[in-house]
Amino acid sequence: MENNENLKALLSKDYMPIIYKNIKKYRKEIWAKFVKAVKDYKLINENDRVMVCISGGKDSFLLAKCVQELQKHGGIPFEACYVCMNPGYNEANKIKIFENAKILNINLKMFDSDIFEVANSLNEKSPCYMCARMRRGHLYNKAKELGCNKIALGHHFDDVIETTLLSMFYGSEVKTMLPKLHSENFENIELIRPLYLVKENSILAWAKYNNLEFINCACKFTERVSLSDEPVSKRKEMKELIKYLRELNPDIDYNIFKSLDNINLNCVLGIKKNGIYKSFMDEYDK
């Protein structure tokens, strides 16, 4: 109860976090939504030890600053460490990551891996899925090594919507990216997404306002696609689709999000839980 009261205080107009610069106009778009996600989904609790994962991009660096502010002013006693896994970045990208960490006053620790090289060798045409799986495994192992029970990632609101549409259009199922989930292979470790309610445009505006430049994916596959005529990724397709739909209805992404929290099980053909499928026909005549 006390933790909830502390979080409510952070949503008041009297409290303004210093997210690099004192940006009053981003209190509503970023800070309030960050705190709301932490509160509503119970993402960070008393005595947690959170490993904040920094990829070098805008999302993870903003996440790190928000967690710093929460630790200082949230009234919730928890520990946080800031970790960057180097999957095979070139020297320029590594320098850029540490430069941004210094600007943003983040005590960043980097550890090395050979993920880019291995992912490209195993699945050269589409290494992104393999790369994501391998990254996740390395991060869980690092969290266990550091004694952390939470792994914080920088996925935002737009990622949630894009993942939902990808599942429908290319996976033939309705599912989404959840704000938190338990690890299947590492006991007592949860993955959390505190920027779950923050829109990407707000993050882009924050970075631009502060004149910050961040690296993108930086893998060889991404570089090759950007310099060639190869088809864009499926996620990029979803970004473009949502952009177009927003022109027709500015609330389209919010409506998609809300629909995932308002599923009418009386009006679906079938559902699947824990691998077991159930058709509406199973109880239709009962």
FENCOR-V139753 format. One record per residue. N is the residue number from 0. RES is the residue in one letter. PHI is phi in degrees with one decimal (NA if undefined). NEAR is the number of other C-alpha atoms within 8 Angstrom. D_FIRST is the distance of its C-alpha to the first C-alpha in Angstrom with 1 decimal. Layout:
BEGIN
n=N res=RES phi=PHI near=NEAR d_first=D_FIRST
n=N res=RES phi=PHI near=NEAR d_first=D_FIRST
END
This chain:
BEGIN
n=0 res=M phi=NA near=4 d_first=0.0
n=1 res=E phi=-63.3 near=5 d_first=3.8
n=2 res=N phi=-60.9 near=10 d_first=5.4
n=3 res=N phi=-62.7 near=8 d_first=5.2
n=4 res=E phi=-65.5 near=8 d_first=6.5
n=5 res=N phi=-63.3 near=11 d_first=8.8
n=6 res=L phi=-68.0 near=12 d_first=10.0
n=7 res=K phi=-61.1 near=8 d_first=10.7
n=8 res=A phi=-62.3 near=8 d_first=12.7
n=9 res=L phi=-71.3 near=12 d_first=14.7
n=10 res=L phi=-88.3 near=10 d_first=15.9
n=11 res=S phi=-73.3 near=7 d_first=17.4
n=12 res=K phi=-68.7 near=5 d_first=21.1
n=13 res=D phi=-76.3 near=4 d_first=21.1
n=14 res=Y phi=-103.3 near=8 d_first=19.9
n=15 res=M phi=-128.8 near=10 d_first=22.6
n=16 res=P phi=-70.6 near=9 d_first=22.6
n=17 res=I phi=-94.9 near=8 d_first=26.0
n=18 res=I phi=-97.3 near=10 d_first=26.7
n=19 res=Y phi=75.5 near=7 d_first=30.1
n=20 res=K phi=-114.5 near=6 d_first=31.3
n=21 res=N phi=-73.1 near=8 d_first=29.4
n=22 res=I phi=-103.9 near=10 d_first=29.4
n=23 res=K phi=-64.4 near=6 d_first=28.0
n=24 res=K phi=-70.8 near=6 d_first=29.2
n=25 res=Y phi=-98.0 near=10 d_first=27.1
n=26 res=R phi=-60.9 near=11 d_first=23.7
n=27 res=K phi=-74.3 near=8 d_first=23.6
n=28 res=E phi=-73.6 near=11 d_first=25.5
n=29 res=I phi=-115.8 near=11 d_first=23.9
n=30 res=W phi=-63.0 near=12 d_first=20.9
n=31 res=A phi=-62.2 near=11 d_first=19.0
n=32 res=K phi=-73.0 near=12 d_first=19.8
n=33 res=F phi=-61.6 near=14 d_first=18.9
n=34 res=V phi=-64.1 near=12 d_first=15.4
n=35 res=K phi=-61.1 near=9 d_first=15.1
n=36 res=A phi=-64.5 near=14 d_first=16.4
n=37 res=V phi=-59.5 near=11 d_first=14.0
n=38 res=K phi=-73.4 near=10 d_first=11.0
n=39 res=D phi=-65.7 near=6 d_first=12.8
n=40 res=Y phi=-101.3 near=8 d_first=14.4
n=41 res=K phi=50.4 near=8 d_first=11.9
n=42 res=L phi=-81.3 near=12 d_first=14.8
n=43 res=I phi=-127.5 near=8 d_first=13.8
n=44 res=N phi=-122.7 near=10 d_first=11.4
n=45 res=E phi=-56.3 near=8 d_first=11.4
n=46 res=N phi=70.5 near=7 d_first=15.1
n=47 res=D phi=-66.7 near=12 d_first=16.5
n=48 res=R phi=-120.9 near=12 d_first=20.1
n=49 res=V phi=-104.1 near=14 d_first=21.0
n=50 res=M phi=-96.2 near=14 d_first=24.6
n=51 res=V phi=-87.0 near=13 d_first=25.2
n=52 res=C phi=-93.7 near=13 d_first=28.5
n=53 res=I phi=-111.3 near=14 d_first=30.9
n=54 res=S phi=-88.2 near=7 d_first=33.9
n=55 res=G phi=110.4 near=12 d_first=35.5
n=56 res=G phi=-90.3 near=11 d_first=34.7
n=57 res=K phi=-63.3 near=12 d_first=32.9
n=58 res=D phi=-65.1 near=10 d_first=29.9
n=59 res=S phi=-70.5 near=14 d_first=29.0
n=60 res=F phi=-69.7 near=11 d_first=29.7
n=61 res=L phi=-64.1 near=11 d_first=27.5
n=62 res=L phi=-55.4 near=13 d_first=24.7
n=63 res=A phi=-60.1 near=12 d_first=25.4
n=64 res=K phi=-65.6 near=12 d_first=25.1
n=65 res=C phi=-66.1 near=11 d_first=21.8
n=66 res=V phi=-65.2 near=9 d_first=20.3
n=67 res=Q phi=-57.5 near=9 d_first=22.0
n=68 res=E phi=-64.2 near=12 d_first=20.4
n=69 res=L phi=-63.6 near=10 d_first=16.8
n=70 res=Q phi=-66.5 near=13 d_first=17.6
n=71 res=K phi=-77.4 near=7 d_first=19.0
n=72 res=H phi=-124.3 near=7 d_first=16.7
n=73 res=G phi=-80.3 near=10 d_first=13.4
n=74 res=G phi=74.6 near=10 d_first=11.7
n=75 res=I phi=-109.1 near=10 d_first=11.2
n=76 res=P phi=-73.3 near=9 d_first=13.9
n=77 res=F phi=-147.7 near=12 d_first=16.1
n=78 res=E phi=-106.1 near=9 d_first=19.9
n=79 res=A phi=-142.5 near=11 d_first=22.0
n=80 res=C phi=-130.1 near=10 d_first=25.7
n=81 res=Y phi=-118.9 near=13 d_first=28.0
n=82 res=V phi=-126.4 near=12 d_first=30.7
n=83 res=C phi=-122.3 near=12 d_first=33.7
n=84 res=M phi=-89.6 near=12 d_first=35.8
n=85 res=N phi=-89.6 near=10 d_first=39.4
n=86 res=P phi=-84.7 near=10 d_first=40.9
n=87 res=G phi=132.7 near=11 d_first=44.2
n=88 res=Y phi=-63.8 near=10 d_first=43.9
n=89 res=N phi=-75.0 near=6 d_first=47.0
n=90 res=E phi=-63.7 near=6 d_first=47.3
n=91 res=A phi=-62.5 near=7 d_first=46.8
n=92 res=N phi=-68.8 near=10 d_first=43.4
n=93 res=K phi=-62.2 near=10 d_first=42.2
n=94 res=I phi=-61.6 near=8 d_first=43.3
n=95 res=K phi=-61.6 near=11 d_first=41.5
n=96 res=I phi=-61.7 near=11 d_first=38.2
n=97 res=F phi=-70.4 near=9 d_first=38.4
n=98 res=E phi=-63.0 near=8 d_first=39.6
n=99 res=N phi=-66.3 near=10 d_first=36.5
n=100 res=A phi=-62.5 near=12 d_first=34.2
n=101 res=K phi=-68.0 near=9 d_first=36.0
n=102 res=I phi=-59.4 near=7 d_first=35.8
n=103 res=L phi=-89.4 near=8 d_first=32.1
n=104 res=N phi=59.2 near=6 d_first=31.6
n=105 res=I phi=-111.9 near=10 d_first=30.2
n=106 res=N phi=-79.8 near=8 d_first=31.2
n=107 res=L phi=-95.7 near=10 d_first=32.5
n=108 res=K phi=-115.0 near=7 d_first=34.0
n=109 res=M phi=-115.3 near=8 d_first=36.4
n=110 res=F phi=-127.8 near=8 d_first=37.8
n=111 res=D phi=-95.1 near=8 d_first=40.8
n=112 res=S phi=-151.5 near=8 d_first=41.7
n=113 res=D phi=-115.5 near=8 d_first=44.6
n=114 res=I phi=-60.7 near=11 d_first=42.7
n=115 res=F phi=-57.2 near=11 d_first=44.7
n=116 res=E phi=-63.7 near=8 d_first=48.0
n=117 res=V phi=-68.0 near=8 d_first=47.1
n=118 res=A phi=-61.5 near=13 d_first=45.5
n=119 res=N phi=-68.1 near=11 d_first=48.6
n=120 res=S phi=-75.6 near=7 d_first=51.0
n=121 res=L phi=-81.4 near=7 d_first=49.4
n=122 res=N phi=-148.6 near=9 d_first=49.0
n=123 res=E phi=-62.9 near=8 d_first=50.9
n=124 res=K phi=-73.5 near=5 d_first=50.8
n=125 res=S phi=-143.8 near=6 d_first=47.1
n=126 res=P phi=-83.1 near=12 d_first=45.3
n=127 res=C phi=-61.7 near=7 d_first=41.9
n=128 res=Y phi=-63.3 near=7 d_first=40.5
n=129 res=M phi=-63.9 near=9 d_first=41.7
n=130 res=C phi=-60.5 near=11 d_first=40.4
n=131 res=A phi=-62.3 near=8 d_first=36.9
n=132 res=R phi=-63.8 near=8 d_first=36.9
n=133 res=M phi=-68.5 near=9 d_first=38.3
n=134 res=R phi=-58.1 near=10 d_first=35.8
n=135 res=R phi=-58.7 near=8 d_first=32.9
n=136 res=G phi=-62.4 near=8 d_first=34.5
n=137 res=H phi=-63.1 near=8 d_first=35.2
n=138 res=L phi=-68.6 near=10 d_first=31.6
n=139 res=Y phi=-62.7 near=11 d_first=30.2
n=140 res=N phi=-63.1 near=8 d_first=32.8
n=141 res=K phi=-67.7 near=8 d_first=31.9
n=142 res=A phi=-61.5 near=14 d_first=28.1
n=143 res=K phi=-62.8 near=11 d_first=29.1
n=144 res=E phi=-60.6 near=7 d_first=31.5
n=145 res=L phi=-87.1 near=6 d_first=29.0
n=146 res=G phi=73.9 near=7 d_first=26.4
n=147 res=C phi=-94.3 near=13 d_first=23.9
n=148 res=N phi=-105.5 near=13 d_first=21.6
n=149 res=K phi=-132.9 near=13 d_first=21.0
n=150 res=I phi=-117.1 near=16 d_first=23.9
n=151 res=A phi=-99.2 near=12 d_first=23.1
n=152 res=L phi=-113.5 near=13 d_first=25.9
n=153 res=G phi=-93.6 near=13 d_first=26.9
n=154 res=H phi=-63.3 near=12 d_first=27.5
n=155 res=H phi=-118.8 near=14 d_first=26.9
n=156 res=F phi=-55.2 near=12 d_first=27.0
n=157 res=D phi=-63.3 near=9 d_first=30.8
n=158 res=D phi=-59.4 near=9 d_first=30.9
n=159 res=V phi=-62.8 near=14 d_first=28.9
n=160 res=I phi=-65.8 near=12 d_first=31.4
n=161 res=E phi=-61.9 near=11 d_first=34.4
n=162 res=T phi=-63.4 near=11 d_first=33.4
n=163 res=T phi=-61.5 near=12 d_first=33.1
n=164 res=L phi=-67.8 near=9 d_first=36.5
n=165 res=L phi=-59.3 near=12 d_first=38.0
n=166 res=S phi=-63.6 near=13 d_first=37.0
n=167 res=M phi=-71.7 near=11 d_first=38.6
n=168 res=F phi=-78.0 near=7 d_first=41.7
n=169 res=Y phi=-120.4 near=6 d_first=42.5
n=170 res=G phi=-113.0 near=7 d_first=40.6
n=171 res=S phi=56.7 near=7 d_first=41.2
n=172 res=E phi=-153.5 near=6 d_first=37.7
n=173 res=V phi=-102.5 near=7 d_first=34.5
n=174 res=K phi=-154.9 near=7 d_first=31.7
n=175 res=T phi=-139.9 near=10 d_first=29.5
n=176 res=M phi=-86.2 near=8 d_first=27.7
n=177 res=L phi=-85.6 near=6 d_first=24.1
n=178 res=P phi=-69.4 near=10 d_first=21.1
n=179 res=K phi=-159.2 near=10 d_first=20.8
n=180 res=L phi=-157.0 near=8 d_first=22.9
n=181 res=H phi=-79.1 near=8 d_first=23.7
n=182 res=S phi=-70.8 near=10 d_first=26.9
n=183 res=E phi=-81.4 near=5 d_first=29.7
n=184 res=N phi=-115.0 near=4 d_first=31.6
n=185 res=F phi=-123.2 near=8 d_first=29.2
n=186 res=E phi=-64.7 near=6 d_first=26.9
n=187 res=N phi=66.4 near=7 d_first=23.2
n=188 res=I phi=-120.9 near=14 d_first=23.6
n=189 res=E phi=-113.7 near=11 d_first=21.9
n=190 res=L phi=-100.5 near=12 d_first=23.3
n=191 res=I phi=-124.7 near=12 d_first=21.0
n=192 res=R phi=-130.2 near=13 d_first=22.1
n=193 res=P phi=-66.8 near=16 d_first=19.8
n=194 res=L phi=-90.4 near=13 d_first=22.6
n=195 res=Y phi=-53.5 near=12 d_first=22.6
n=196 res=L phi=-103.5 near=11 d_first=22.5
n=197 res=V phi=-91.0 near=13 d_first=24.8
n=198 res=K phi=-80.7 near=10 d_first=28.4
n=199 res=E phi=-62.6 near=9 d_first=31.2
n=200 res=N phi=-60.0 near=6 d_first=33.1
n=201 res=S phi=-67.8 near=11 d_first=30.3
n=202 res=I phi=-68.1 near=13 d_first=30.5
n=203 res=L phi=-61.8 near=9 d_first=34.3
n=204 res=A phi=-65.3 near=8 d_first=34.2
n=205 res=W phi=-60.8 near=9 d_first=32.0
n=206 res=A phi=-64.7 near=11 d_first=34.5
n=207 res=K phi=-66.8 near=8 d_first=37.4
n=208 res=Y phi=-59.7 near=7 d_first=36.2
n=209 res=N phi=-92.8 near=8 d_first=35.8
n=210 res=N phi=55.2 near=6 d_first=39.2
n=211 res=L phi=-100.3 near=8 d_first=37.7
n=212 res=E phi=-120.2 near=6 d_first=39.6
n=213 res=F phi=-123.7 near=10 d_first=38.2
n=214 res=I phi=-80.2 near=11 d_first=39.9
n=215 res=N phi=-95.6 near=6 d_first=39.8
n=216 res=C phi=-59.6 near=6 d_first=40.2
n=217 res=A phi=71.7 near=9 d_first=43.3
n=218 res=C phi=-86.9 near=9 d_first=44.7
n=219 res=K phi=-65.2 near=7 d_first=48.4
n=220 res=F phi=-63.9 near=8 d_first=47.9
n=221 res=T phi=-63.6 near=9 d_first=46.1
n=222 res=E phi=-61.6 near=9 d_first=48.7
n=223 res=R phi=-65.4 near=8 d_first=51.5
n=224 res=V phi=-64.8 near=11 d_first=50.1
n=225 res=S phi=-67.2 near=7 d_first=49.6
n=226 res=L phi=-101.7 near=6 d_first=53.2
n=227 res=S phi=-130.2 near=6 d_first=54.8
n=228 res=D phi=-100.7 near=6 d_first=55.2
n=229 res=E phi=-65.0 near=5 d_first=53.1
n=230 res=P phi=-58.7 near=5 d_first=50.8
n=231 res=V phi=-70.1 near=7 d_first=47.3
n=232 res=S phi=-68.4 near=6 d_first=44.4
n=233 res=K phi=-62.6 near=7 d_first=42.8
n=234 res=R phi=-64.6 near=9 d_first=39.5
n=235 res=K phi=-62.1 near=8 d_first=41.7
n=236 res=E phi=-58.9 near=9 d_first=43.2
n=237 res=M phi=-65.4 near=11 d_first=39.8
n=238 res=K phi=-58.6 near=9 d_first=39.0
n=239 res=E phi=-66.8 near=8 d_first=42.3
n=240 res=L phi=-63.6 near=8 d_first=41.8
n=241 res=I phi=-64.0 near=10 d_first=38.4
n=242 res=K phi=-58.5 near=8 d_first=40.0
n=243 res=Y phi=-65.7 near=8 d_first=42.8
n=244 res=L phi=-66.0 near=10 d_first=40.6
n=245 res=R phi=-62.5 near=11 d_first=38.5
n=246 res=E phi=-66.4 near=7 d_first=41.8
n=247 res=L phi=-84.9 near=6 d_first=42.2
n=248 res=N phi=-148.4 near=7 d_first=38.7
n=249 res=P phi=-59.2 near=8 d_first=36.2
n=250 res=D phi=-97.4 near=7 d_first=33.2
n=251 res=I phi=-60.5 near=10 d_first=34.7
n=252 res=D phi=-68.9 near=11 d_first=32.2
n=253 res=Y phi=-64.3 near=7 d_first=29.2
n=254 res=N phi=-64.4 near=8 d_first=30.9
n=255 res=I phi=-62.9 near=9 d_first=31.5
n=256 res=F phi=-61.6 near=10 d_first=27.8
n=257 res=K phi=-64.2 near=8 d_first=26.7
n=258 res=S phi=-63.5 near=8 d_first=29.3
n=259 res=L phi=-73.2 near=8 d_first=27.8
n=260 res=D phi=-105.3 near=6 d_first=24.6
n=261 res=N phi=-147.2 near=6 d_first=26.9
n=262 res=I phi=-81.2 near=6 d_first=29.6
n=263 res=N phi=-91.2 near=6 d_first=31.7
n=264 res=L phi=-68.3 near=5 d_first=32.8
n=265 res=N phi=-77.7 near=5 d_first=35.5
n=266 res=C phi=-127.7 near=5 d_first=37.2
n=267 res=V phi=-126.3 near=8 d_first=37.5
n=268 res=L phi=-71.1 near=6 d_first=40.5
n=269 res=G phi=-169.2 near=8 d_first=38.5
n=270 res=I phi=-132.7 near=8 d_first=35.4
n=271 res=K phi=-133.3 near=8 d_first=34.9
n=272 res=K phi=-137.5 near=6 d_first=32.2
n=273 res=N phi=52.9 near=4 d_first=32.5
n=274 res=G phi=82.3 near=5 d_first=36.1
n=275 res=I phi=-106.1 near=6 d_first=37.1
n=276 res=Y phi=-92.4 near=8 d_first=38.6
n=277 res=K phi=-134.3 near=8 d_first=38.6
n=278 res=S phi=-90.4 near=9 d_first=40.9
n=279 res=F phi=-63.1 near=10 d_first=40.6
n=280 res=M phi=-69.3 near=6 d_first=44.0
n=281 res=D phi=-61.7 near=7 d_first=42.7
n=282 res=E phi=-122.6 near=7 d_first=41.4
n=283 res=Y phi=-59.9 near=6 d_first=43.5
n=284 res=D phi=-98.8 near=5 d_first=45.9
n=285 res=K phi=-86.4 near=3 d_first=43.7
END
